[in-house]
Amino acid sequence: MTELNDQELLRYSRQILLRQIDIEGQLRLKQGRVLIVGLGGLGSPVALYLAAAGVGELHLADFDQVDLTNLQRQIIHDSHSLGVAKVDSAIARLTALNPEVRLVAHRAALDADSLAAAVAAVDVVVDCCDNFATREAVNAACVSAGTPLVSGAAIRLEGQLAVFDPRGADSPCYHCLYGHGSEAELTCSEAGVIGPLVGLVGSLQALEALKLLAGFGEPLIGRLLLIDALGSRFRELKVRRDPACAVCGGRHGQ
């Protein structure tokens, strides 16, 4: 894992050409480990782009099976995968895309202990789930382990993206931003969602993960990106850390 072979140099040549990545950045990607929570509309482009970029180890977590209603937006799966576990469907697609990437499967729902172990085993977590309770649990595990979290969400024609890095004293966490959430939380099955929007948010999540792993650019730490797909507009809001946060308020000497 300390060098790139000739095939890897050729496969990743277009991104190695970028001075922000170069050989050193590509090696960091090869040594990187990422946990993707959810292999649906967001997790599909995240997994595909991270595998294509040469991230060395992808941990795939999803307990669901492929349903016909998924195929409108969950592009890692296809009609031949109906009824198949999403993790297994994703593994088949990712192996065909890049057999050099090591894939670790989490086919059962992650409870507190297994989630903590899964988060502690990686360098970056990408939250691609579709419910607030899981997002809160993933955030708490990332804060506890000191692992950066790339969080994305999309519903109807609206999307959002943020990066939370507990390694930084001033970085907020997911709970700083959303607190205890909303009682009126909706899912895509209830409210609907357009496919390219989750593809856009997932692609941006993959980009943020690559930036964290390879050490280039300016990750969305302390910033919330809001996407209005209907008007093709982007807005950015500053997010401050809450010293009294129930999840991260006790860190860094607070």
N, C-alpha and C positions, 0 to 999 in steps of 0.2 A: 504493500500500500504506500510505499515511499516514492514511487515513480510512475510515470505513464508509459505504457507500451506503445508500439507503433500504431496499432489499431485505435487505441484511445486518442492518440494525438491527431489522427485523421478524423475520427468520429466527432471530436469536440473542437475541431480546428477553427470553426467560425467564431466561437465564443472565446477561444484562447487568443484570437487576434485582438480582442478588446484589451487595451492596456490596463483597464480596471480589474481584469480577471487574470489573464496571462497564465503561464504554467503554474505559478504558485497558487493562484485562486482555484484552478482546476484540480490541483492536488487536494486542496482543502475540501472541495466538493466531494472528491472521491473518498475522503476520510470521514465525511459527514454522515450523520444519522438523523432521520426525520420521522416523527410519528404523525400520521395523517388520521385524524379522527373523523370518520364518515367518508364513504366512497360513493356519494351521490352527485348532485349537480356541481357542487364546489370541489369535492374531493377528486372528481374525474380529471379535470384539467390540472389540478395540483399534482396528482400522481403521475400523469403522463409527462408533464413538463419537467418535473424533478428527475424522473427516470431518464428522459431524453438528455437532460443536462449533465448526467453522470454523477448524481448524488449516490454515494456508495451503498447506503443501506436505508431502505424504506420500510417502516413498520406500519402495517395497514390494519385499521380497526373498524369493523362494521359487523353487526350481528344480523343484518337483514338479508333478504333474497331479492333478486332482480324481478321486477314486476313490469308489465307492459307499459304502465303509466310513467315509468322511470325513463323510458328511452327517448322521450322528447328533449331531454336535457342532460342525462347522465351518460356522457359520450364514451366513457371507458367500457360500457357494456353494449351488447347488441342482441338481436332477436334470438340468436342461438343460446344466449345466457339466461333466458327466462326460467325462473324457478331455481337457478343456481345461486349459491351464496355469493354476495357481492365481493367478498374478499377473494374467492376462488376465480370469479370472472375477471377481476382486476389483475390477479397474478398472471393469468393466461395472457392477457393483453400486454402487460408490462414486460413479461419475459420475451414475448415476440418483438417488442420494441427495442429492448436493451437487455440482453442476457447477462451483462456484466454486473447489473445491480442486484444486490442481495435483498430478498424480500422476506419479511417476518410477518406472519399472520396472527391477528387477534380476531377470532371468529365469534367469540362470546362477548356479551355485554360486559364492559369494564366496571367492576365495583371499586370501592375506595382503595383497597389494597392492590388490586391488579392495575388500576389506573396510575397509582403512585409509582409502582414498579416500571410500568411502560414509559412514563414521563422521565423517570430517572435514567432510563437506558438510552436516551437520545440527546441530541444537541439542540434541536428545535422542534416545537410542536405546532402543527397547523390544524386549527379547529375548523372543520368543515361540517359540523353537525347541524341539526335543524331544530333544536329545542334549547330553551334557556337553562333548564336544570343541568344538562350535560355541559353546556358552556361554563356554567358556574363551577362545576366539579373539575373540569379541565383547568380552568384558571387557578383554582385553589391548589391543585397538584403542581402546576407550573411555578406558582409563587413559593411553595414549600421546597421544591427541588432547585429553584433558581434557574429555570429553563425558559428561554424566550418563547413567546406565544404569538403566532400570527392568526388573527381572528377575522373571519369574514361572514357575511350574511347577505341574503337576497330574498326578496318576496315581492310579488306583484311586478312593478317596474322600478323598484328602488333597491339599491345595494349599499353596503358599507364595509369598510376595511380599516383595521388598526393593528399595530404591533405593540405588544406589552413585554418589556424586558426587565424582569425582577433583579437583574444584576446591577442595574443603575439606580442610584439613590433617589432620583427624581422621577423615575418612570412610573406612571400609574399602572394599575392592573384593570382587568375587565370589570371587577366589582366597583372600582372607583368611578367608572363611567356609568354603569347601568344599575348599581345598587341591587335591589331585590327583584328587579324586572317589573313586568306588567302582568296583571291578572288576565288581561285580554289578549295574551299571546296567541298569534295565529300561525298556522303551518301552510306550506305551499299547497297541500291537498285541500285546504279550506279556502285559501285566498288566491291561489294561482301564482304562476311565475313564468316569465319568458326565458327560453333556453339560452340565448346569447348573453343575457345578463349574468347568469350564474357562471357562464364561461368566462366572462370578463372579470368578475370578482375572483374566481378561482385562479385565473392566469396572474392577476396581480398578487394574490397570496403566494403563488409559486415564486414570483419575482422577489417578493420580500424575503422569503425563506432563503433564496439563493444569495441575496445581499448579506443576510446574517451569517450564512455559512462561509462564504468566500471573503467577506470583509470588505465590501465595496459599497459606494453610494451612501445615501441617507435613508435608513429605514423609517417607517411611519411610527416612530416611537413618540408618544405624547401628542399624536395627531389622529384625527378621525376623518377618513375620506368618505364623503357621501356622494352617491351616484344616482342621478336622475336619468333613467334610461328613456323616459318619455320625451324629455326635452334635450337629451344628449348633453347634460351639464354635470360638472363636478364641483363640489364644494369641500373645503377643508376647515375643520374646527380644531382648536387647541384643546387638549385634555390634560388637566392637572392632576397630580397625585393627591389623594385625600389622606392626610396624616391620621385621620380617625377611621380609616377604612377597616371594616371588620376582617378583611382577608389579608391585606398587606400592610396595615397600619403599624404593626409591631416590628417591621423589618428596619434595618439600617439605623438602629438605635432610637427609633421613634418610641 
